[in-house]
Amino acid sequence: MKTESDMRTLFIHGGIDGDELTGSVNVPIYQTSTYRQTSLGVMKGYEYSRTGNPTRHALEVLITELEKGTDGFAFASGMAAITAVLSLFQSGDRVIISNNVYGGTFRVLDKIFQQFGLAYTIVDTSDLKEVETAISDQVKAIFIESPANPLMTITDIRAVSALAKQKGILTIVDNTFMTPYLQRPLELGADIVVHSATKYLGGHSDLIAGLAVTNDKTLSDRLSFIQNATGGILQPFDSWLLIRGIKTLSVRMDRHVENAGYLAEFLKQHPAVDAVYYPGLADTPGYEIHRQQSDGPGAMISFVLNEAYDTETFFSSLEVAALAESLGGVESLVCHPATMTHASIPEEIRKKVGIVDALIRYSPGIEAKEDLIRDLGRALERSKR
């Protein structure tokens, strides 16, 4: 596909568009584990589906094109993608992470990689001086989310990436919340971008998938080796589902963002709410930085209930939005970060950064915004003590 095409066109026709053999407008599902060799050591491009599969390859080419990278890699989950990326490092290395990074990222570093000597330092990556102070000879990468989960903290990706390059270290950005439709970290100087493609890219809460894209051939070769050696690859059917989901990403994200802006303004004015975290609100810290590095505010909202309102009653009173893990589906999802997505982060760290017990994260779906407001308003009123 021509790279000069509009993103909205690339979502549908980017990467490998259709099937040349049959004329199918969709990439086929190559549901096979292995491939016939024409003679010893001679094959038609594939030998074993852990190493490569045409359907997965089509997805990997697509996400590479969308993120403007060198090579893309599809994994069985977002955490499988992050695990593969962290496997680039070795014992004695250290990684800087954002102070309200996704709980699963913290958990795999704290409970798995730390056992093998990969250390981490938690900093407020929105403060460039704090990031620079934390860089030592052992630090090999900075891992950031912007907006960060769940407080929507904004990090200047371009500035952090420039600092990292000065220090000879990598910048890794989890772009799950924004998708390449709204933000492309590699264009801002990052080295690796990762996604939980389970979320907005898939968009229908019907698959688990992860993606990683690099901007350098040497990194690509190393990550390709890790993907094949460790085997956490995405299966053909799920690869096909994800390609299908990406085709409607722009129209879904436009509705998600519209609904999120509507809900954020409603929450900001409601007496039940003490604080609203949403990059689309002009009084959000980092608002101007986010505008400069993205094409929209995104669609994730977090807010803090006033102590006069009961969190459990709020959740049980919702009728449209579902209390559930995950985000980014066509249906609205709401969660309690302190006991769900960020439960693995020690309580003292959670409270220090603002992940309090009254914090609620809301992922607006694409339902009618009027129905979402009614549902949200009714739950807030019912939750008053």
C-alpha positions, 0 to 999 in steps of 0.5 A: 500500500502507498505510504502516502495514503491517509491513515483512514485508508491504510487501516483498510488497505494497508499492509498486505491487501487481500489475496493475490492467488484467489482475488479475495478482498480479505487476507485468508486464515492460514490455519496450519502449523507447518508447510510442505517443503518442495525438497530438502531445505527448499520451501515457499517462504514458510516452514513452521507457524511459530516462526512465520504464518501468512496471516500473522505476517499480514498483520505484522506488515500492517502494524509496521506501516501504521506505526511507521516502523521497520518491522512489526511483531504479533504476540499472544497478548499485550503482556507477551509483547512486553515480555519479549521486548524486556527480554532484549535486556540482560542481568545487571541492566535497569529500566526506568518506568512511569510511576503509574504504568499499567499494573501488568507491566510493573508485575512482570518486572517486579515478580519475573524479570527482577529474579533474573537481575533486570532492575527497574526504577519508578519515576514521574516521566512527565518530569524530564529532570527526574528522568535525567536524574534517574539515568545511570550507567545501568539504565538501558531503556525508558518505558513510558505510557502517555497518557499513562494508565490510569491517571492519564499522565502526559509524558513528552515523548519527543523530549524523553526520546531525545534525552534517551538518545543522548544517553545511548539508551532505548525509549519504549512506548506503550501506545495502547490508549492512543493507537496509531490513529491518534499517536505514533511514538516512532515518529516522535523518536521512540525506538519501540512501540507496544500495544495491547491489541486486545483493546482499541485495535481489536475493538470488540472484546473478542480476542487477546493480542499484543503487538510490537514495532521497532524503528531499527533493523538491528532491534528487529532482528533481535526481537524476531529471534526472541519471538521465535525462540520463546514462542508467544506468537499470535494464532492465525485466527486471532491475527485475522480477527485483529486485521478485521478490527483494525479496518474500522479503527478510525470510525470507532475511535472517532465515536469513542473520543466524541463520547469521552469528551461528552462524559468528561465535561459531564463528570467535571460539573457533577458534585459527586466527582472530586477530580477528572483525569482526561487529556481533552480537558484544557486544565489537564497537566501536560495538555499542550504537550499532548496536543502537540504529539497526538491527533486527539485526546484519546477516549480514556477517562478516570475520575475520583468519587467524593467521599459522600458517594459509595464506590460499590453502589456506583458500580452495581447501579450501572446498567449500560457500562459493564464492570470488567477488566480491559478497555477499548471495546465497542461497549462501555467498560468501567473498572476499579484500578486499585483492586483490578488493573493496578492491584499488583502495585504496592498500596503505598506506591498506588496512593503516592501517585494518586491511584486511590480507592475512590478512583474509577476508570471509564472506557466509553464505548460507541453507544449513544452518548445520551444513554451513557450520560443517563446511565452514569448520572443515575449510578452517581445519584444512587451511590450517594450515601 
